[in-house]
Amino acid sequence: MAFEQLLSGKLLREFETISAMVKIYCKAHHKDAPAHPCAECDDFIEYAHTRLDRCPYGQEKPTCNKCPVHCYKPHMKAKAREIMIFAGPRMLLPHPIMAIRHLMSERKPAPGKPPKAHSNRHQRISISNQD
């Protein structure tokens, strides 16, 4: 997937973390797709990527459970919660550094109101308009 081309820095790390969690969840719950996530989980990964790209905090993004802005739709938020509750504790063995980084970033307090036009998408658009 070419998702990584749009994201960089902390947003890319967040995307890699949620992707790893989805793969762990899918492997355990959707046995018919052992190598790659199933279509449902792949759709969720694509949705998460879009939400990260449009996060109003941009690179200053807090972890989702600390974030005061609810950018996921209610059913997707419930799905994300289900995935994270299942896969979070199971991340330590296959992805120990990723899991520890995520736990460390959860300890940081959530920032205040996000600056206007600070999302990754807005930054990309402003750079392309300058060219």
Helices and strands as residue ranges (DSSP letters): G 3-5, H 9-29, H 39-53, G 58-60, G 64-66, H 74-87, G 89-91, H 96-106, H 120-130
